[in-house]
Amino acid sequence: MSAKSYRELIVWQKAMELVVEVYNLTKLLPKEELYALTNQIRRAVVSIPSNIAEGNARHTSTEYVRFLAIARGSKSEVDTQLEICVRLNYITPEQVQTAMGLCSEVGRMLNSMIQKLLPNPYSLLPTPYSLLPNPKRRNP
């Protein structure tokens, strides 16, 4: 889709920083969470830059937006899972501050990219039947 390499995208670079930050945080989680919360949050955070990169390699804006939307969903998943870690007292709010900040920043960047690639976010939605032109109806 784009001539620019995904590695040059600031959003991809920030997402990679988020991966490192989250992996470091998950080392603080209890061992009994290794195959549960730790695994889930690691998979979700890796999905963010992976989908940005895959979308960048696609041939159409529509495909690119679809992968950016998946990345945005994974970002929300990571955000939620970090909050769960805090609520379970596995890590402190201070410990997740950097990761939460990166999550917010990546989310804003993804939203901006999606809006720029899809000028009309409703263009992919089906048109309600009542709004379709009726050839039998005369225009006033």
Secondary structure, DSSP 8 states (H G I E B T S, - for coil): --SS-GGG-HHHHHHHHHHHHHHHHHTTS-GGGIIIIIHHHHHHHHHHHHHHHHHHTSSSHHHHHHHHHHHHHHHHHHHHHHHHHHHTTSS-HHHHHHHHHHHHHHHHHHHHHHHHH-SSTTTTS---GGGS--TTS---
